[in-house]
Amino acid sequence: MHSHSRQTDDVRMTPFIVTVFVLVYLGMLLGGLPFLQLDRTGVVLLGVIALTATEALPLEQVWQAIHLPTLALLFAFMVISAQLRLGGFYGWAVGRLGELDLSPPMLLGALIAIAAGLAAVFSNDIICLAMAPVLIEVCFARQLDPLPYLLALACAANIGSAATLIGNPQNMLLGEMLRLSFADYLLMASIPVGLGLLVTWGIIAALTRGRWQRSDSSPKPLEQTRTDENWPQLDRWQTAKGLTVATALFAGFLFVHWPRALMALAGAALLLTSRRLHSYRMLGLIDWQLLVLFIGLFIVNHALQQTGLPTQAVAALGASGFDLHAPAPLFVTSFLLSNLVSNVPAVMLLLPVATDPLSGPLLALSSTLAGNLLIVGSIANIIVVQAAERRGIRIDWRDHARIGVPVTLATQAIAAISLWFGR
């Protein structure tokens, strides 16, 4: 009787769960809900409260839905990135780059290489947040148009983050949930990512040819553009600590078969035990909103999964000839969903159908590379646009699409071909 009563309650709550799910993902699409002061995280949190307060999802299932290793890995690398931000490393790297005697196209190439390499380890969002303000000052000082360089920063950070299972949140999720090999994924992703970066440089250089210089200001020495806010001083000791921990973890992920989340937490703990850098400064740079978003999406998606509707929908699509378990349909769906609701929610939705051995790398590459298509496709893009606005530089959707669309189509094609031949 109790089991029958529980099943009846589940059936009765299904329309409510579906309604909450639809509203949450509508919020993902729109960036909030009409007439309410809610961002994406707020919408997800509201959905979780609705599900738990009505007992549409029992409290014990709430805790089962949350994947702690993914959250631990994400948190640990936020701590490591905070260490390097407080040490001034990211700003110093761009500043040193700006001092090199390079032609504008070569400067663009060097920027793409540095941004991609750093994003592969320290997250694309953090790289853009820390590097964009300094990059603008470098461009002003050299009398260069910042637009192609800022868009190159966003594109390269997104592409570079696809190279590893720690480069962005969705790759961390896939690596932990599907237990992907760090070394095997790096080997598989290195070719499409490397070729994608070369193509990105070629596209931006070709579209900017002859229009590198600014004409509305005179060049200034780099020293005159530096401010404490935009150009933090390099703390060699704190930077060395952060880079040492990051290097040790990267080597451990490659060669040691211990849980990545636990190794990363150990590294974060070492950095937090500092005699000079207070923990509140590091924890103040943690993206708590992103962690709450992750937790909320785990819960909302789990609630929908419990209704059985996703399984039925996947079966119906398969019967009509569009089998989401197959690589090609999954690749297309990942690309489309990532641009509708953003890549993290898209990957969470598609995880249940990631049963093919190629599904993990496929989702990691397609969802990440899709982020370059539109400004709203990636938080990294939004960060760069906002940094530009603060310095009086307007980047609208046309400016971004002029570069983002060809870069996305080219890199997606490269990834698809690479995955096809890599099977």
Backbone hydrogen bonds, N-H to C=O, Kabsch-Sander energy under -0.5 kcal/mol:
donor,donor_aa,acceptor,acceptor_aa,energy
5,S,1,M,-2.8
6,R,2,H,-2.3
7,Q,3,S,-2.3
8,T,4,H,-2.2
9,D,5,S,-2.2
10,D,6,R,-2.3
11,V,7,Q,-2.3
12,R,8,T,-2.3
13,M,9,D,-2.1
14,T,10,D,-0.9
14,T,11,V,-0.6
17,I,13,M,-2.6
18,V,14,T,-2.6
19,T,15,P,-2.2
20,V,16,F,-2.5
21,F,17,I,-2.6
22,V,18,V,-2.7
23,L,19,T,-2.4
24,V,20,V,-2.5
25,Y,21,F,-2.5
26,L,22,V,-2.0
27,G,23,L,-2.0
28,M,24,V,-1.6
29,L,25,Y,-1.9
30,L,26,L,-2.7
31,G,27,G,-1.8
32,G,27,G,-0.8
36,L,33,L,-1.7
38,L,36,L,-1.9
43,V,39,D,-2.3
44,V,40,R,-2.2
45,L,41,T,-2.6
46,L,42,G,-2.3
47,G,43,V,-2.1
48,V,44,V,-2.3
49,I,45,L,-2.4
50,A,46,L,-2.2
51,L,47,G,-2.2
52,T,48,V,-2.5
53,A,49,I,-2.8
54,T,50,A,-1.4
55,E,52,T,-0.8
56,A,51,L,-1.5
57,L,51,L,-1.7
61,Q,58,P,-1.0
62,V,58,P,-1.2
63,W,59,L,-1.3
64,Q,60,E,-1.2
65,A,61,Q,-1.7
66,I,62,V,-0.8
68,L,66,I,-1.0
71,L,67,H,-1.5
72,A,68,L,-2.9
73,L,69,P,-2.3
74,L,70,T,-2.4
75,F,71,L,-2.7
76,A,72,A,-2.5
77,F,73,L,-2.0
78,M,74,L,-1.4
79,V,75,F,-1.8
80,I,76,A,-1.9
81,S,77,F,-2.3
82,A,78,M,-2.2
83,Q,79,V,-2.1
84,L,80,I,-1.7
85,R,81,S,-2.3
86,L,82,A,-2.7
87,G,83,Q,-1.4
88,G,85,R,-1.3
89,F,84,L,-2.2
92,W,88,G,-2.0
93,A,89,F,-2.4
94,V,90,Y,-1.8
95,G,91,G,-2.6
96,R,92,W,-2.7
97,L,93,A,-1.8
98,G,94,V,-2.4
99,E,95,G,-1.0
100,L,96,R,-0.5
100,L,97,L,-1.3
102,L,100,L,-1.8
107,L,103,S,-2.9
108,L,104,P,-2.2
109,G,105,P,-2.1
110,A,106,M,-2.5
111,L,107,L,-2.5
112,I,108,L,-2.4
113,A,109,G,-2.2
114,I,110,A,-2.5
115,A,111,L,-2.9
116,A,112,I,-2.3
117,G,113,A,-2.3
118,L,114,I,-2.5
119,A,115,A,-2.4
120,A,116,A,-1.6
121,V,118,L,-1.3
122,F,118,L,-3.3
123,S,119,A,-1.2
124,N,167,G,-1.3
127,I,123,S,-1.9
128,C,124,N,-2.2
129,L,125,D,-2.4
130,A,126,I,-2.4
131,M,127,I,-2.5
132,A,128,C,-2.0
135,L,131,M,-2.6
136,I,132,A,-2.1
137,E,133,P,-1.5
138,V,134,V,-2.3
139,C,135,L,-2.4
140,F,136,I,-2.5
141,A,137,E,-2.5
142,R,138,V,-1.9
143,Q,140,F,-1.1
144,L,139,C,-3.1
145,D,212,W,-3.5
149,Y,145,D,-0.6
150,L,146,P,-2.9
151,L,147,L,-2.5
152,A,148,P,-1.9
153,L,149,Y,-2.2
154,A,150,L,-2.1
155,C,151,L,-2.6
156,A,152,A,-2.9
157,A,153,L,-2.3
158,N,154,A,-2.2
159,I,155,C,-2.7
160,G,156,A,-3.2
161,S,157,A,-1.8
162,A,158,N,-0.6
162,A,159,I,-1.3
163,A,160,G,-1.8
164,T,161,S,-0.7
167,G,164,T,-0.6
172,M,168,N,-1.9
173,L,169,P,-2.4
174,L,170,Q,-2.3
175,G,171,N,-2.7
176,E,172,M,-2.3
177,M,173,L,-2.8
178,L,174,L,-2.3
180,L,175,G,-1.3
185,Y,181,S,-2.3
186,L,182,F,-2.2
187,L,183,A,-2.3
188,M,184,D,-2.1
189,A,185,Y,-3.0
190,S,186,L,-1.7
191,I,187,L,-0.6
193,V,189,A,-2.3
194,G,190,S,-2.5
195,L,191,I,-2.7
196,G,192,P,-2.2
197,L,193,V,-2.2
198,L,194,G,-1.8
199,V,195,L,-2.5
200,T,196,G,-2.3
201,W,197,L,-2.3
202,G,198,L,-2.3
203,I,199,V,-2.8
204,I,200,T,-2.5
205,A,201,W,-2.7
206,A,202,G,-2.2
207,L,203,I,-2.4
208,T,204,I,-1.4
209,R,205,A,-0.8
209,R,206,A,-0.5
211,R,208,T,-2.8
214,R,143,Q,-2.4
220,K,141,A,-0.6
224,Q,221,P,-1.3
225,T,221,P,-0.6
225,T,222,L,-1.3
226,R,222,L,-0.6
226,R,223,E,-0.7
231,W,227,T,-2.6
235,D,87,G,-3.3
236,R,234,L,-0.8
239,T,235,D,-2.5
240,A,236,R,-2.5
241,K,237,W,-2.2
242,G,238,Q,-2.2
243,L,239,T,-2.8
244,T,240,A,-2.4
245,V,241,K,-2.3
246,A,242,G,-2.4
247,T,243,L,-2.6
248,A,244,T,-2.4
249,L,245,V,-2.5
250,F,246,A,-2.5
251,A,247,T,-2.4
252,G,248,A,-2.4
253,F,249,L,-2.9
254,L,250,F,-1.6
255,F,251,A,-2.4
256,V,252,G,-2.6
258,W,256,V,-1.0
263,M,259,P,-2.0
264,A,260,R,-2.6
265,L,261,A,-2.3
266,A,262,L,-2.0
267,G,263,M,-2.1
268,A,264,A,-2.5
269,A,265,L,-2.4
270,L,266,A,-1.8
271,L,267,G,-1.6
272,L,268,A,-2.1
273,T,269,A,-1.4
274,S,272,L,-1.9
278,H,276,R,-0.7
281,R,278,H,-1.1
282,M,278,H,-1.1
283,L,279,S,-3.2
284,G,280,Y,-1.4
285,L,282,M,-1.4
286,I,283,L,-1.1
288,W,286,I,-1.9
291,L,287,D,-1.6
292,V,288,W,-2.5
293,L,289,Q,-2.4
294,F,290,L,-2.4
295,I,291,L,-2.4
296,G,292,V,-2.8
297,L,293,L,-2.5
298,F,294,F,-2.4
299,I,295,I,-1.8
300,V,296,G,-2.8
301,N,297,L,-2.5
302,H,298,F,-1.8
303,A,299,I,-2.3
304,L,300,V,-1.9
305,Q,301,N,-2.4
306,Q,302,H,-2.0
307,T,303,A,-0.6
307,T,304,L,-1.1
308,G,304,L,-0.5
308,G,305,Q,-1.3
309,L,304,L,-0.6
312,Q,308,G,-1.8
313,A,309,L,-2.7
314,V,310,P,-2.6
315,A,311,T,-2.2
316,A,312,Q,-2.3
317,L,313,A,-2.4
318,G,314,V,-2.4
319,A,315,A,-2.2
320,S,316,A,-1.3
321,G,318,G,-1.4
322,F,317,L,-2.8
323,D,321,G,-0.7
324,L,322,F,-0.8
326,A,323,D,-1.6
330,L,326,A,-1.9
331,F,327,P,-2.5
332,V,328,A,-2.1
333,T,329,P,-2.5
334,S,330,L,-2.5
335,F,331,F,-2.0
336,L,332,V,-2.3
337,L,333,T,-2.9
338,S,334,S,-2.2
339,N,335,F,-1.1
340,L,336,L,-1.0
341,V,337,L,-3.0
342,S,337,L,-0.5
342,S,338,S,-0.9
343,N,377,G,-0.6
346,A,342,S,-1.8
347,V,343,N,-2.6
348,M,344,V,-2.2
349,L,345,P,-2.1
350,L,346,A,-1.8
351,L,347,V,-1.3
353,V,350,L,-1.4
354,A,351,L,-1.8
355,T,353,V,-2.0
359,S,356,D,-2.0
362,L,358,L,-2.3
363,L,359,S,-2.8
364,A,360,G,-2.4
365,L,361,P,-2.5
366,S,362,L,-2.7
367,S,363,L,-2.1
368,T,364,A,-1.3
369,L,365,L,-2.7
370,A,366,S,-1.5
371,G,368,T,-1.3
372,N,369,L,-1.4
373,L,370,A,-1.7
377,G,374,L,-1.3
378,S,375,I,-1.0
382,I,378,S,-1.6
383,I,379,I,-2.5
384,V,380,A,-2.0
385,V,381,N,-2.4
386,Q,382,I,-2.5
387,A,383,I,-2.2
388,A,384,V,-2.2
389,E,385,V,-2.2
390,R,386,Q,-1.8
391,R,387,A,-0.6
391,R,388,A,-1.1
392,G,389,E,-1.8
393,I,388,A,-3.0
394,R,392,G,-0.6
395,I,393,I,-0.6
396,D,394,R,-0.5
400,H,396,D,-2.1
401,A,397,W,-2.8
402,R,398,R,-2.2
403,I,399,D,-0.7
403,I,400,H,-1.0
404,G,400,H,-4.2
405,V,401,A,-2.0
407,V,403,I,-2.0
408,T,404,G,-2.6
409,L,405,V,-2.6
410,A,406,P,-2.3
411,T,407,V,-2.6
412,Q,408,T,-2.6
413,A,409,L,-1.9
414,I,410,A,-2.3
415,A,411,T,-2.6
416,A,412,Q,-2.6
417,I,413,A,-2.4
418,S,414,I,-2.6
419,L,415,A,-2.8
420,W,416,A,-2.2
421,F,417,I,-2.3
422,G,418,S,-1.5
423,R,420,W,-0.8
